[in-house]
Amino acid sequence: MRIFIPAGALVTAVTASLLLAPSAFATPKGDNGTVKIHDAKTGEELRRNEPKVCSFYLDAFGFDATQKVQWHIEAWANNDLDKGETVKTGAFALDGSGHGRTADMTLPDGQYKLFWNFEGENGKAKHKVFKTDCEPGKPGEEPTKPGEEPTKPGEEPTKPGEEPTKPGEEPTATPSATPSAPGGEQPSATPSASESTPAGAPATQGGDSGNLAETGSSAPVGMMAAVAVALAAAGGFLVMRRRKAQQH
């Protein structure tokens, strides 16, 4: 019996050391969680880190129940801010399973660093370096206004109140000011000389010379001048004859 007592004690000591060894190397309470950077479209149940995002949130897993967290984000590189400048801060309590997430947030394009502090931590704050990069619109594409349909390639945008042209159809020309005459004839813009002057009316101007037209024949004018000369001569003869008669 004396031989088996030391053996039993040895087995007991080995068993106890094996049971207590894991607790000696276990993670200290409070430091057993992890935090991830998630794209806003990524489900919070996925435990993966996404170091390049646009709109994002912080997602925590495996911490102690109802553990309180304080976090902040600092500018790190490739942005307009000085390195180490705080750009976002926040605080909240995790749920009963040690899980929690922040609201969605955005930052200007650049590189940043997350510092995650929590209640009861024994080491340094957990941290993550990530980059924000929001893709702009496609080159050469203009954003459409609300209620406006985007134009197709090669199609000109329609003006307000104007119906869009169909493919292969030429846009209609501006309507003419004067309607066309029946039969497809266009009315002349300026009436002809024969249409503008009434029939039988005397012409106001002659040909190309521009002189006034004669109002009558030149023969009566000559006859009237001769009669006037004859009357003047007769009058003078009578006057002289009368003077001579008075002298006698």
C-alpha positions as CSV (number, residue, x, y, z in Angstrom):
1,M,0.0,0.0,0.0
2,R,2.8,2.3,0.7
3,I,4.0,1.9,-2.9
4,F,0.6,3.2,-4.4
5,I,0.1,6.2,-2.1
6,P,2.9,8.3,-3.7
7,A,1.6,7.2,-7.2
8,G,-1.9,8.4,-6.4
9,A,-0.6,11.7,-5.1
10,L,1.4,12.1,-8.2
11,V,-1.7,11.5,-10.5
12,T,-3.7,14.0,-8.4
13,A,-1.0,16.7,-8.7
14,V,-0.7,16.2,-12.5
15,T,-4.4,16.4,-13.0
16,A,-4.7,19.5,-10.9
17,S,-1.9,21.2,-12.9
18,L,-3.6,20.3,-16.2
19,L,-6.9,21.8,-15.1
20,L,-5.3,25.0,-13.8
21,A,-2.9,25.6,-16.6
22,P,-5.4,27.1,-19.1
23,S,-6.6,29.6,-16.6
24,A,-3.0,30.8,-16.1
25,F,-2.6,31.6,-19.9
26,A,-6.2,32.8,-20.5
27,T,-6.8,36.3,-21.9
28,P,-7.5,38.7,-19.1
29,K,-11.1,39.7,-18.6
30,G,-11.9,42.7,-20.7
31,D,-9.3,42.1,-23.4
32,N,-11.0,39.2,-25.1
33,G,-12.9,41.0,-27.8
34,T,-12.2,42.4,-31.3
35,V,-13.5,45.3,-33.4
36,K,-13.9,45.4,-37.2
37,I,-14.3,48.1,-39.8
38,H,-17.4,47.3,-41.9
39,D,-18.8,48.8,-45.1
40,A,-22.3,50.2,-44.5
41,K,-23.7,47.4,-46.8
42,T,-22.0,44.6,-44.9
43,G,-24.1,42.7,-42.3
44,E,-23.0,43.2,-38.7
45,E,-23.0,39.5,-38.1
46,L,-20.0,38.9,-40.4
47,R,-16.6,39.0,-38.5
48,R,-14.4,40.3,-41.2
49,N,-12.5,43.5,-41.5
50,E,-12.8,45.8,-44.5
51,P,-9.9,48.3,-44.6
52,K,-11.2,50.2,-47.6
53,V,-14.7,51.7,-47.4
54,C,-16.8,54.7,-48.2
55,S,-19.8,54.8,-45.8
56,F,-18.9,52.5,-42.8
57,Y,-19.5,51.6,-39.2
58,L,-17.6,50.0,-36.3
59,D,-18.6,46.4,-35.3
60,A,-17.4,44.8,-32.0
61,F,-17.5,41.1,-31.1
62,G,-16.6,38.9,-28.1
63,F,-16.3,41.5,-25.4
64,D,-17.7,41.1,-21.9
65,A,-21.4,41.6,-21.5
66,T,-22.6,45.2,-21.2
67,Q,-19.0,46.4,-21.4
68,K,-18.7,50.2,-21.9
69,V,-16.6,51.4,-24.9
70,Q,-15.1,54.7,-25.9
71,W,-13.5,55.2,-29.3
72,H,-12.1,57.9,-31.5
73,I,-10.7,58.1,-35.1
74,E,-7.6,60.1,-36.0
75,A,-6.4,61.3,-39.4
76,W,-3.4,59.2,-40.4
77,A,-2.2,59.8,-44.0
78,N,-3.1,60.9,-47.5
79,N,-5.6,63.6,-46.4
80,D,-5.8,67.3,-45.8
81,L,-5.6,67.0,-42.0
82,D,-2.5,66.7,-39.7
83,K,-1.6,63.2,-38.6
84,G,-3.1,62.5,-35.2
85,E,-5.9,65.0,-35.5
86,T,-9.2,63.5,-34.1
87,V,-12.0,63.5,-36.6
88,K,-14.7,61.2,-35.0
89,T,-15.5,60.2,-31.4
90,G,-18.1,58.1,-29.7
91,A,-19.1,55.9,-26.7
92,F,-21.7,53.2,-26.0
93,A,-22.3,50.0,-24.1
94,L,-22.2,46.5,-25.6
95,D,-25.1,44.1,-25.4
96,G,-25.4,41.0,-23.2
97,S,-23.2,38.9,-25.6
98,G,-20.5,41.5,-25.8
99,H,-21.5,42.7,-29.3
100,G,-22.3,46.2,-30.5
101,R,-22.0,48.5,-33.5
102,T,-22.0,52.2,-34.2
103,A,-24.2,54.2,-36.6
104,D,-23.1,54.6,-40.2
105,M,-20.6,57.4,-40.8
106,T,-18.4,58.9,-43.6
107,L,-15.1,60.7,-43.8
108,P,-13.3,62.6,-46.5
109,D,-11.1,60.3,-48.7
110,G,-7.9,59.5,-46.9
111,Q,-6.3,57.1,-44.4
112,Y,-7.4,57.0,-40.8
113,K,-6.7,55.0,-37.5
114,L,-9.3,53.8,-35.0
115,F,-8.5,53.7,-31.3
116,W,-10.9,51.4,-29.3
117,N,-10.8,51.8,-25.5
118,F,-13.1,49.7,-23.3
119,E,-13.9,49.3,-19.6
120,G,-11.5,47.0,-17.7
121,E,-8.9,46.8,-20.4
122,N,-5.5,45.5,-19.2
123,G,-3.4,46.3,-22.3
124,K,-3.3,49.0,-25.0
125,A,-6.4,50.1,-26.9
126,K,-7.4,48.0,-29.9
127,H,-6.8,49.8,-33.1
128,K,-7.4,49.5,-36.8
129,V,-6.0,51.4,-39.8
130,F,-8.3,51.9,-42.7
131,K,-8.9,54.0,-45.8
132,T,-12.0,55.8,-47.1
133,D,-12.4,56.1,-50.8
134,C,-15.8,57.0,-52.3
135,E,-15.9,56.4,-56.0
136,P,-17.1,59.5,-58.0
137,G,-19.6,59.3,-60.9
138,K,-18.5,57.9,-64.3
139,P,-16.4,60.2,-66.4
140,G,-18.5,62.4,-68.8
141,E,-21.8,61.5,-67.2
142,E,-23.9,64.3,-65.8
143,P,-26.2,63.7,-63.0
144,T,-29.9,63.8,-63.9
145,K,-32.3,66.1,-62.1
146,P,-35.2,64.7,-60.1
147,G,-38.0,63.6,-62.4
148,E,-35.8,63.9,-65.5
149,E,-35.0,60.8,-67.5
150,P,-31.4,60.4,-68.5
151,T,-30.7,61.0,-72.2
152,K,-29.4,58.1,-74.3
153,P,-26.0,58.3,-76.2
154,G,-26.3,60.5,-79.3
155,E,-29.7,61.9,-78.3
156,E,-30.1,65.6,-77.5
157,P,-32.0,66.5,-74.4
158,T,-35.5,67.8,-74.9
159,K,-36.5,71.3,-73.9
160,P,-39.5,71.9,-71.6
161,G,-42.7,71.4,-73.5
162,E,-41.0,69.7,-76.4
163,E,-41.6,66.1,-77.3
164,P,-38.5,63.9,-77.7
165,T,-37.7,62.9,-81.2
166,K,-37.9,59.2,-82.0
167,P,-34.8,57.3,-83.2
168,G,-34.1,58.0,-86.9
169,E,-36.5,61.0,-87.0
170,E,-35.3,64.4,-87.9
171,P,-36.5,67.2,-85.5
172,T,-39.2,69.4,-87.0
173,A,-38.2,72.8,-88.4
174,T,-39.6,76.0,-87.2
175,P,-43.1,76.6,-88.7
176,S,-43.3,79.3,-91.4
177,A,-44.8,82.7,-90.5
178,T,-47.2,82.7,-93.5
179,P,-49.3,79.7,-94.4
180,S,-49.0,78.2,-97.8
181,A,-51.7,78.7,-100.4
182,P,-54.0,75.8,-101.4
183,G,-52.3,73.5,-103.8
184,G,-48.9,73.8,-102.3
185,E,-48.2,77.3,-103.8
186,Q,-46.3,79.7,-101.7
187,P,-47.7,83.3,-101.8
188,S,-45.2,85.8,-103.1
189,A,-43.7,88.1,-100.5
190,T,-43.8,91.3,-102.7
191,P,-46.7,91.9,-105.2
192,S,-45.7,92.6,-108.8
193,A,-46.0,96.1,-110.4
194,S,-49.0,95.1,-112.4
195,E,-50.8,93.8,-109.3
196,S,-50.0,96.8,-107.1
197,T,-51.1,99.5,-109.6
198,P,-54.8,99.7,-110.5
199,A,-55.8,99.3,-114.1
200,G,-56.2,102.7,-115.9
201,A,-54.3,104.7,-113.3
202,P,-51.5,107.0,-114.8
203,A,-48.0,105.9,-114.0
204,T,-46.2,108.1,-111.5
205,Q,-42.8,107.5,-113.0
206,G,-41.5,106.8,-116.4
207,G,-38.9,104.3,-117.4
208,D,-35.4,103.9,-116.0
209,S,-34.6,107.6,-116.5
210,G,-36.6,108.7,-113.5
211,N,-38.1,111.8,-115.3
212,L,-41.7,112.8,-114.7
213,A,-44.1,111.6,-117.4
214,E,-45.6,114.3,-119.8
215,T,-49.2,115.3,-119.0
216,G,-50.2,116.0,-122.6
217,S,-49.0,116.7,-126.2
218,S,-46.4,119.4,-126.8
219,A,-48.4,120.8,-129.8
220,P,-51.2,122.8,-127.9
221,V,-48.5,124.4,-125.7
222,G,-46.8,125.8,-128.9
223,M,-50.0,127.1,-130.3
224,M,-50.9,128.9,-127.0
225,A,-47.5,130.5,-126.9
226,A,-47.9,131.8,-130.5
227,V,-51.4,133.2,-129.7
228,A,-49.9,135.0,-126.6
229,V,-47.2,136.5,-128.7
230,A,-49.7,137.7,-131.4
231,L,-51.9,139.2,-128.7
232,A,-49.0,141.0,-127.1
233,A,-48.0,142.4,-130.6
234,A,-51.5,143.5,-131.3
235,G,-51.8,145.2,-127.9
236,G,-48.5,147.1,-128.5
237,F,-49.7,148.2,-132.0
238,L,-52.9,149.5,-130.6
239,V,-51.1,151.4,-127.8
240,M,-48.8,153.1,-130.3
241,R,-51.6,154.0,-132.6
242,R,-53.5,155.6,-129.8
243,R,-50.5,157.6,-128.7
244,K,-50.1,159.0,-132.3
245,A,-53.7,159.9,-132.5
246,Q,-53.5,161.9,-129.3
247,Q,-50.4,163.8,-130.6
248,H,-52.3,165.0,-133.7
